[in-house]
Amino acid sequence: MILGKIRGAIYSTINHPFYNNQRLLVVDKLNLDGTPSDKYLIAVDTVGAGAGETVLIVDEGNGARQITGDSTAPCRSVIVGVVDAVELPEQ
C-alpha cells in the first residue's frame, strides 16, 4: 500500500469503457513523515476522496482489478481508504 495526498482530478471525453463513471485522481506519493515525494500516481477513486485528503492506494494490477470487480479492467492503481491519522513509534 502507498500513502498519498490527492492533488486533483483528471477528466476525459474519450477513454476505455471501464473508465466510464469512474473518478480518476492525481495523487502525490508521500514519505512516512507526510512530506511529498517527487512521484505521483493516477488512481481510480473507490471511496469518494477529495482534494487535499490523505489516502491509501493499492498499486498492483491484480489487486486493483479485484477491488473494482472487473477482471479485465485496464487498471493498476486504486484508492482504497481515506487516512484520518498516521502514528509512527518513536525511535
VMD Tcl script that builds the backbone (N, CA, C; Angstrom):
set m [mol new atoms 273]
animate dup $m
set s [atomselect $m all]
$s set {name element resname resid chain x y z} {
  {N N MET 1 A 0.841 -1.185 0.000}
  {CA C MET 1 A 0.000 0.000 0.000}
  {C C MET 1 A 0.880 1.239 0.000}
  {N N ILE 2 A 0.334 2.280 -0.563}
  {CA C ILE 2 A 1.051 3.544 -0.690}
  {C C ILE 2 A 0.237 4.637 -0.006}
  {N N LEU 3 A 0.936 5.512 0.705}
  {CA C LEU 3 A 0.327 6.667 1.329}
  {C C LEU 3 A 0.445 7.835 0.360}
  {N N GLY 4 A -0.659 8.553 0.121}
  {CA C GLY 4 A -0.628 9.650 -0.832}
  {C C GLY 4 A -1.571 10.778 -0.469}
  {N N LYS 5 A -1.420 11.911 -1.150}
  {CA C LYS 5 A -2.300 13.070 -0.948}
  {C C LYS 5 A -2.889 13.463 -2.290}
  {N N ILE 6 A -4.203 13.639 -2.322}
  {CA C ILE 6 A -4.912 13.987 -3.551}
  {C C ILE 6 A -4.518 15.394 -4.001}
  {N N ARG 7 A -4.054 15.492 -5.231}
  {CA C ARG 7 A -3.697 16.789 -5.804}
  {C C ARG 7 A -4.827 17.335 -6.662}
  {N N GLY 8 A -5.501 16.467 -7.428}
  {CA C GLY 8 A -6.559 16.937 -8.312}
  {C C GLY 8 A -7.184 15.796 -9.074}
  {N N ALA 9 A -8.022 16.145 -10.028}
  {CA C ALA 9 A -8.766 15.145 -10.805}
  {C C ALA 9 A -8.363 15.203 -12.273}
  {N N ILE 10 A -8.667 14.111 -12.974}
  {CA C ILE 10 A -8.445 14.031 -14.416}
  {C C ILE 10 A -9.799 13.822 -15.085}
  {N N TYR 11 A -10.035 14.553 -16.153}
  {CA C TYR 11 A -11.282 14.443 -16.901}
  {C C TYR 11 A -10.961 14.063 -18.337}
  {N N SER 12 A -11.739 13.147 -18.900}
  {CA C SER 12 A -11.517 12.767 -20.300}
  {C C SER 12 A -12.858 12.535 -20.980}
  {N N THR 13 A -12.899 12.803 -22.278}
  {CA C THR 13 A -14.120 12.575 -23.038}
  {C C THR 13 A -14.041 11.286 -23.845}
  {N N ILE 14 A -12.820 10.855 -24.156}
  {CA C ILE 14 A -12.630 9.610 -24.884}
  {C C ILE 14 A -11.734 8.713 -24.045}
  {N N ASN 15 A -12.224 7.540 -23.685}
  {CA C ASN 15 A -11.446 6.629 -22.849}
  {C C ASN 15 A -11.930 5.190 -23.021}
  {N N HIS 16 A -11.236 4.276 -22.392}
  {CA C HIS 16 A -11.651 2.872 -22.378}
  {C C HIS 16 A -12.993 2.793 -21.643}
  {N N PRO 17 A -13.913 1.943 -22.074}
  {CA C PRO 17 A -15.227 1.843 -21.434}
  {C C PRO 17 A -15.173 1.583 -19.926}
  {N N PHE 18 A -14.127 0.926 -19.437}
  {CA C PHE 18 A -14.007 0.697 -17.992}
  {C C PHE 18 A -14.039 2.012 -17.222}
  {N N TYR 19 A -13.478 3.070 -17.789}
  {CA C TYR 19 A -13.361 4.343 -17.079}
  {C C TYR 19 A -14.619 5.202 -17.132}
  {N N ASN 20 A -15.656 4.763 -17.848}
  {CA C ASN 20 A -16.934 5.475 -17.799}
  {C C ASN 20 A -17.463 5.422 -16.377}
  {N N ASN 21 A -17.871 6.553 -15.841}
  {CA C ASN 21 A -18.407 6.673 -14.481}
  {C C ASN 21 A -17.387 6.340 -13.396}
  {N N GLN 22 A -16.095 6.427 -13.707}
  {CA C GLN 22 A -15.038 6.260 -12.702}
  {C C GLN 22 A -14.355 7.605 -12.507}
  {N N ARG 23 A -13.985 7.911 -11.260}
  {CA C ARG 23 A -13.217 9.128 -10.989}
  {C C ARG 23 A -11.742 8.793 -10.999}
  {N N LEU 24 A -10.964 9.541 -11.765}
  {CA C LEU 24 A -9.513 9.398 -11.782}
  {C C LEU 24 A -8.905 10.586 -11.057}
  {N N LEU 25 A -8.040 10.299 -10.077}
  {CA C LEU 25 A -7.425 11.352 -9.288}
  {C C LEU 25 A -5.909 11.296 -9.400}
  {N N VAL 26 A -5.283 12.471 -9.384}
  {CA C VAL 26 A -3.831 12.573 -9.337}
  {C C VAL 26 A -3.436 12.594 -7.866}
  {N N VAL 27 A -2.541 11.674 -7.487}
  {CA C VAL 27 A -2.167 11.517 -6.086}
  {C C VAL 27 A -0.655 11.629 -5.949}
  {N N ASP 28 A -0.203 12.572 -5.116}
  {CA C ASP 28 A 1.225 12.676 -4.805}
  {C C ASP 28 A 1.574 11.599 -3.792}
  {N N LYS 29 A 2.627 10.826 -4.067}
  {CA C LYS 29 A 3.101 9.855 -3.085}
  {C C LYS 29 A 3.723 10.610 -1.918}
  {N N LEU 30 A 3.510 10.091 -0.697}
  {CA C LEU 30 A 4.056 10.729 0.498}
  {C C LEU 30 A 5.140 9.861 1.122}
  {N N ASN 31 A 6.119 10.514 1.736}
  {CA C ASN 31 A 7.092 9.821 2.567}
  {C C ASN 31 A 6.423 9.498 3.900}
  {N N LEU 32 A 7.036 8.657 4.719}
  {CA C LEU 32 A 6.431 8.283 6.001}
  {C C LEU 32 A 6.219 9.472 6.930}
  {N N ASP 33 A 7.038 10.511 6.790}
  {CA C ASP 33 A 6.857 11.686 7.651}
  {C C ASP 33 A 5.776 12.630 7.130}
  {N N GLY 34 A 5.095 12.257 6.036}
  {CA C GLY 34 A 3.996 13.053 5.497}
  {C C GLY 34 A 4.403 14.074 4.457}
  {N N THR 35 A 5.683 14.172 4.152}
  {CA C THR 35 A 6.130 15.116 3.130}
  {C C THR 35 A 5.980 14.487 1.750}
  {N N PRO 36 A 5.670 15.295 0.737}
  {CA C PRO 36 A 5.520 14.749 -0.612}
  {C C PRO 36 A 6.852 14.239 -1.167}
  {N N SER 37 A 6.806 13.103 -1.830}
  {CA C SER 37 A 7.991 12.635 -2.558}
  {C C SER 37 A 7.939 13.288 -3.930}
  {N N ASP 38 A 8.836 12.935 -4.806}
  {CA C ASP 38 A 8.831 13.541 -6.142}
  {C C ASP 38 A 8.068 12.692 -7.150}
  {N N LYS 39 A 7.215 11.782 -6.652}
  {CA C LYS 39 A 6.479 10.876 -7.539}
  {C C LYS 39 A 4.979 11.039 -7.342}
  {N N TYR 40 A 4.225 10.616 -8.354}
  {CA C TYR 40 A 2.771 10.681 -8.276}
  {C C TYR 40 A 2.161 9.470 -8.970}
  {N N LEU 41 A 0.866 9.272 -8.728}
  {CA C LEU 41 A 0.096 8.210 -9.364}
  {C C LEU 41 A -1.203 8.788 -9.888}
  {N N ILE 42 A -1.775 8.113 -10.862}
  {CA C ILE 42 A -3.147 8.382 -11.286}
  {C C ILE 42 A -3.942 7.160 -10.844}
  {N N ALA 43 A -4.940 7.369 -9.994}
  {CA C ALA 43 A -5.642 6.251 -9.379}
  {C C ALA 43 A -7.153 6.390 -9.521}
  {N N VAL 44 A -7.826 5.244 -9.593}
  {CA C VAL 44 A -9.292 5.194 -9.597}
  {C C VAL 44 A -9.762 5.399 -8.159}
  {N N ASP 45 A -10.718 6.277 -7.968}
  {CA C ASP 45 A -11.253 6.558 -6.632}
  {C C ASP 45 A -12.424 5.632 -6.343}
  {N N THR 46 A -12.298 4.785 -5.329}
  {CA C THR 46 A -13.390 3.893 -4.949}
  {C C THR 46 A -14.021 4.287 -3.618}
  {N N VAL 47 A -13.536 5.384 -2.994}
  {CA C VAL 47 A -14.016 5.750 -1.657}
  {C C VAL 47 A -14.571 7.163 -1.558}
  {N N GLY 48 A -14.561 7.921 -2.651}
  {CA C GLY 48 A -15.086 9.284 -2.610}
  {C C GLY 48 A -14.125 10.282 -1.989}
  {N N ALA 49 A -12.834 10.108 -2.217}
  {CA C ALA 49 A -11.820 11.010 -1.670}
  {C C ALA 49 A -11.868 12.355 -2.373}
  {N N GLY 50 A -11.380 13.380 -1.686}
  {CA C GLY 50 A -11.390 14.710 -2.258}
  {C C GLY 50 A -10.025 15.363 -2.220}
  {N N ALA 51 A -9.898 16.497 -2.880}
  {CA C ALA 51 A -8.627 17.216 -2.970}
  {C C ALA 51 A -8.072 17.521 -1.591}
  {N N GLY 52 A -6.773 17.266 -1.429}
  {CA C GLY 52 A -6.097 17.554 -0.173}
  {C C GLY 52 A -6.155 16.442 0.859}
  {N N GLU 53 A -6.962 15.415 0.626}
  {CA C GLU 53 A -7.073 14.331 1.596}
  {C C GLU 53 A -5.914 13.353 1.452}
  {N N THR 54 A -5.521 12.752 2.570}
  {CA C THR 54 A -4.505 11.709 2.583}
  {C C THR 54 A -5.214 10.377 2.398}
  {N N VAL 55 A -4.672 9.545 1.507}
  {CA C VAL 55 A -5.348 8.302 1.136}
  {C C VAL 55 A -4.380 7.121 1.099}
  {N N LEU 56 A -4.949 5.913 1.117}
  {CA C LEU 56 A -4.208 4.682 0.902}
  {C C LEU 56 A -4.489 4.198 -0.503}
  {N N ILE 57 A -3.440 3.748 -1.178}
  {CA C ILE 57 A -3.568 3.320 -2.567}
  {C C ILE 57 A -3.002 1.918 -2.727}
  {N N VAL 58 A -3.734 1.081 -3.450}
  {CA C VAL 58 A -3.205 -0.206 -3.901}
  {C C VAL 58 A -2.662 0.041 -5.296}
  {N N ASP 59 A -1.385 -0.287 -5.512}
  {CA C ASP 59 A -0.746 -0.041 -6.802}
  {C C ASP 59 A -0.231 -1.358 -7.362}
  {N N GLU 60 A -1.158 -2.215 -7.723}
  {CA C GLU 60 A -0.832 -3.543 -8.249}
  {C C GLU 60 A -2.034 -3.990 -9.066}
  {N N GLY 61 A -1.809 -4.373 -10.303}
  {CA C GLY 61 A -2.889 -4.649 -11.244}
  {C C GLY 61 A -3.919 -5.663 -10.796}
  {N N ASN 62 A -3.483 -6.844 -10.346}
  {CA C ASN 62 A -4.443 -7.872 -9.959}
  {C C ASN 62 A -5.285 -7.426 -8.768}
  {N N GLY 63 A -4.648 -6.820 -7.759}
  {CA C GLY 63 A -5.395 -6.320 -6.607}
  {C C GLY 63 A -6.379 -5.238 -6.997}
  {N N ALA 64 A -5.956 -4.337 -7.895}
  {CA C ALA 64 A -6.844 -3.266 -8.359}
  {C C ALA 64 A -8.052 -3.838 -9.088}
  {N N ARG 65 A -7.830 -4.840 -9.929}
  {CA C ARG 65 A -8.952 -5.454 -10.654}
  {C C ARG 65 A -9.892 -6.176 -9.699}
  {N N GLN 66 A -9.379 -6.784 -8.644}
  {CA C GLN 66 A -10.239 -7.438 -7.661}
  {C C GLN 66 A -11.093 -6.417 -6.929}
  {N N ILE 67 A -10.500 -5.276 -6.583}
  {CA C ILE 67 A -11.235 -4.237 -5.864}
  {C C ILE 67 A -12.332 -3.643 -6.741}
  {N N THR 68 A -12.040 -3.419 -8.015}
  {CA C THR 68 A -13.046 -2.829 -8.907}
  {C C THR 68 A -14.074 -3.852 -9.375}
  {N N GLY 69 A -13.783 -5.134 -9.195}
  {CA C GLY 69 A -14.733 -6.179 -9.581}
  {C C GLY 69 A -14.755 -6.466 -11.073}
  {N N ASP 70 A -13.706 -6.065 -11.789}
  {CA C ASP 70 A -13.636 -6.290 -13.229}
  {C C ASP 70 A -12.299 -6.953 -13.551}
  {N N SER 71 A -12.331 -8.242 -13.863}
  {CA C SER 71 A -11.094 -8.995 -14.070}
  {C C SER 71 A -10.353 -8.615 -15.345}
  {N N THR 72 A -10.981 -7.824 -16.203}
  {CA C THR 72 A -10.319 -7.405 -17.444}
  {C C THR 72 A -10.014 -5.901 -17.468}
  {N N ALA 73 A -10.208 -5.225 -16.355}
  {CA C ALA 73 A -10.026 -3.768 -16.313}
  {C C ALA 73 A -8.570 -3.375 -16.569}
  {N N PRO 74 A -8.347 -2.350 -17.406}
  {CA C PRO 74 A -7.003 -1.843 -17.637}
  {C C PRO 74 A -6.637 -0.853 -16.527}
  {N N CYS 75 A -6.475 -1.378 -15.338}
  {CA C CYS 75 A -6.342 -0.543 -14.152}
  {C C CYS 75 A -5.221 -1.086 -13.267}
  {N N ARG 76 A -4.445 -0.190 -12.670}
  {CA C ARG 76 A -3.360 -0.618 -11.789}
  {C C ARG 76 A -3.460 -0.006 -10.398}
  {N N SER 77 A -3.831 1.261 -10.290}
  {CA C SER 77 A -3.834 1.971 -9.009}
  {C C SER 77 A -5.256 2.321 -8.592}
  {N N VAL 78 A -5.596 1.982 -7.330}
  {CA C VAL 78 A -6.938 2.232 -6.810}
  {C C VAL 78 A -6.834 2.816 -5.404}
  {N N ILE 79 A -7.595 3.871 -5.155}
  {CA C ILE 79 A -7.666 4.440 -3.808}
  {C C ILE 79 A -8.628 3.578 -3.002}
  {N N VAL 80 A -8.148 3.062 -1.856}
  {CA C VAL 80 A -8.953 2.130 -1.068}
  {C C VAL 80 A -9.314 2.664 0.309}
  {N N GLY 81 A -8.805 3.829 0.699}
  {CA C GLY 81 A -9.143 4.356 2.013}
  {C C GLY 81 A -8.704 5.797 2.177}
  {N N VAL 82 A -9.435 6.515 3.041}
  {CA C VAL 82 A -9.062 7.870 3.435}
  {C C VAL 82 A -8.431 7.765 4.819}
  {N N VAL 83 A -7.252 8.364 4.980}
  {CA C VAL 83 A -6.477 8.249 6.219}
  {C C VAL 83 A -6.859 9.382 7.176}
  {N N ASP 84 A -7.205 9.005 8.418}
  {CA C ASP 84 A -7.506 10.002 9.449}
  {C C ASP 84 A -6.240 10.487 10.135}
  {N N ALA 85 A -5.325 9.564 10.441}
  {CA C ALA 85 A -4.087 9.932 11.132}
  {C C ALA 85 A -3.025 8.868 10.882}
  {N N VAL 86 A -1.776 9.277 10.984}
  {CA C VAL 86 A -0.653 8.361 10.878}
  {C C VAL 86 A 0.168 8.508 12.155}
  {N N GLU 87 A 0.406 7.397 12.849}
  {CA C GLU 87 A 1.217 7.417 14.065}
  {C C GLU 87 A 2.380 6.462 13.886}
  {N N LEU 88 A 3.584 6.982 14.050}
  {CA C LEU 88 A 4.773 6.160 13.948}
  {C C LEU 88 A 5.419 6.069 15.331}
  {N N PRO 89 A 5.936 4.890 15.706}
  {CA C PRO 89 A 6.604 4.777 17.010}
  {C C PRO 89 A 7.886 5.600 17.025}
  {N N GLU 90 A 8.212 6.158 18.164}
  {CA C GLU 90 A 9.461 6.918 18.290}
  {C C GLU 90 A 10.632 5.961 18.235}
  {N N GLN 91 A 11.721 6.433 17.642}
  {CA C GLN 91 A 12.901 5.576 17.522}
  {C C GLN 91 A 14.014 6.084 18.366}
}
mol reanalyze $m
mol bondsrecalc $m
mol representation Tube
mol addrep $m
